[in-house]
């Protein structure tokens, strides 16, 4: 009991036998919501809100803070957001990214947490070159990892060492 008072939290577990179930009775609703309107079945908060002529509710999970307005998009470019920290904008400019500007000529930015996010774009030809270099590096790494070094063993599909005898000995039995 003393622990409950100190932490402000309830102890987990089943409800006591004398606990009162305080379900929704509707007594806490404003009078306009208590009255059922024509066409409403239950008079729930959502139904009353939608019947009052308000626009449908949009979940905050569907709002995209870093969405790019279609008026700023131009064909032939790859778009990316950069944080304005630790020289990221300068590094992006060195990689031929250019800042996207709005209709008034200002850099297009959005706030995301403690940082300003800057919209930048790269001509697609440079993006394709960067991806080709990345694919070559990955292929070289995979080739290096797949090669067999001196005194290394790698079985072939039949369980034999490459170029050698079978590593698996097969026994036959005449027992029935």
C-alpha positions in Angstrom: 0.0 0.0 0.0 2.8 2.4 0.9 4.5 1.5 -2.4 1.4 2.6 -4.3 1.4 6.0 -2.6 5.1 6.6 -3.3 5.1 5.7 -7.0 1.6 6.8 -8.0 1.2 3.5 -9.9 -1.3 0.7 -9.3 -0.1 -2.8 -8.5 -0.7 -5.2 -11.4 -3.0 -8.1 -11.0 -6.8 -8.8 -10.7 -9.2 -6.1 -9.6 -10.3 -6.4 -6.0 -13.8 -7.8 -5.4 -15.2 -4.5 -4.2 -13.8 -2.5 -7.2 -16.4 -0.4 -9.0 -16.4 -0.7 -12.8 -16.5 2.9 -14.1 -17.3 2.3 -17.7 -18.5 5.1 -20.0 -22.0 6.2 -19.1 -22.2 9.2 -21.4 -22.6 11.5 -18.5 -19.3 13.1 -19.3 -20.3 14.0 -22.9 -21.5 17.5 -23.9 -25.3 17.8 -24.3 -25.0 18.0 -28.1 -23.3 14.6 -28.2 -25.8 13.0 -25.9 -28.7 13.7 -28.3 -28.8 11.2 -31.2 -29.3 12.9 -34.5 -31.1 11.6 -37.5 -29.2 8.8 -39.2 -26.9 8.2 -36.2 -27.1 4.8 -34.7 -25.1 5.2 -31.4 -24.4 8.9 -31.2 -20.7 8.3 -30.7 -18.2 11.1 -30.6 -17.0 10.2 -34.1 -20.5 10.1 -35.6 -21.4 13.4 -34.1 -18.2 15.1 -35.3 -18.7 13.8 -38.9 -22.4 14.7 -39.0 -21.7 18.3 -37.9 -20.2 19.2 -41.3 -16.5 18.9 -40.3 -14.0 17.5 -42.7 -13.0 13.9 -42.2 -10.3 13.4 -39.6 -6.8 12.7 -40.9 -4.5 10.6 -38.7 -1.2 12.3 -37.8 0.5 9.1 -38.7 -0.4 9.8 -42.4 1.0 13.3 -42.4 4.4 13.4 -44.2 6.5 16.2 -42.9 9.2 15.8 -45.6 6.8 15.5 -48.5 8.1 17.4 -51.6 5.5 19.6 -53.3 4.9 18.5 -56.9 5.6 22.1 -58.2 9.3 21.7 -57.1 9.9 18.4 -58.7 11.6 18.3 -62.1 12.3 15.3 -64.3 15.8 14.0 -64.5 16.7 14.7 -60.9 17.1 12.6 -57.8 15.8 14.4 -54.6 17.0 13.9 -51.1 16.7 15.6 -47.7 19.9 16.6 -45.8 20.3 17.6 -42.2 22.1 20.9 -41.6 24.7 19.5 -39.3 28.4 18.6 -39.3 29.1 19.8 -42.8 26.5 17.6 -44.6 25.3 20.4 -46.9 28.8 21.3 -47.9 29.6 17.6 -48.6 26.4 17.3 -50.6 27.4 20.3 -52.7 30.8 18.8 -53.3 29.0 15.7 -54.6 27.2 17.9 -57.1 23.9 18.1 -55.2 22.2 21.5 -55.6 19.7 23.1 -53.2 16.1 23.2 -54.3 14.6 26.7 -54.2 10.9 27.6 -53.9 9.0 30.0 -56.1 10.4 33.0 -54.1 14.0 31.8 -54.6 14.5 30.7 -51.0 16.1 27.3 -50.1 13.4 24.8 -49.5 13.7 23.6 -45.9 11.6 21.8 -43.3 12.1 21.5 -39.5 12.6 18.0 -38.3 13.3 17.7 -34.6 16.2 20.0 -33.7 17.5 20.1 -37.3 16.6 22.0 -40.4 16.2 19.6 -43.3 17.3 21.0 -46.7 15.9 19.6 -49.9 18.6 19.0 -52.5 18.7 17.4 -55.9 21.3 15.6 -58.0 21.1 15.1 -61.8 20.1 11.5 -62.4 23.2 10.7 -64.5 25.4 11.2 -61.4 23.0 9.1 -59.3 23.3 6.3 -61.9 27.1 6.6 -61.8 27.1 6.4 -58.0 24.9 3.3 -58.1 27.1 1.6 -60.7 30.2 2.2 -58.5 28.3 0.8 -55.5 27.3 -2.3 -57.4 31.0 -2.8 -58.4 32.2 -2.5 -54.8 29.6 -5.0 -53.6 30.4 -7.5 -56.4 34.2 -7.2 -55.6 33.5 -7.8 -51.9 31.4 -10.9 -52.7 34.0 -12.2 -55.1 36.7 -11.8 -52.5 34.7 -13.5 -49.8 33.8 -16.4 -52.1 37.4 -17.1 -53.1 39.1 -20.0 -51.4 42.4 -19.3 -49.8 45.3 -21.6 -49.1 44.4 -24.4 -46.7 40.7 -23.5 -46.8 38.0 -26.0 -47.4 34.8 -25.5 -49.3 32.6 -28.5 -50.3 31.1 -28.6 -53.8 27.5 -29.6 -54.3 28.2 -33.3 -53.8 30.0 -32.8 -50.5 33.5 -33.2 -52.0 36.3 -30.7 -51.5 36.9 -28.8 -54.7 39.1 -30.9 -56.9 39.4 -33.6 -54.3 37.9 -36.8 -53.1 34.7 -37.0 -51.2 34.8 -35.8 -47.7 31.8 -38.0 -46.8 32.5 -41.7 -46.5 29.6 -43.9 -47.5 29.0 -47.2 -45.7 26.9 -49.9 -47.1 25.2 -52.6 -45.0 24.0 -56.0 -46.1 21.6 -56.2 -43.1 18.0 -56.6 -43.9 
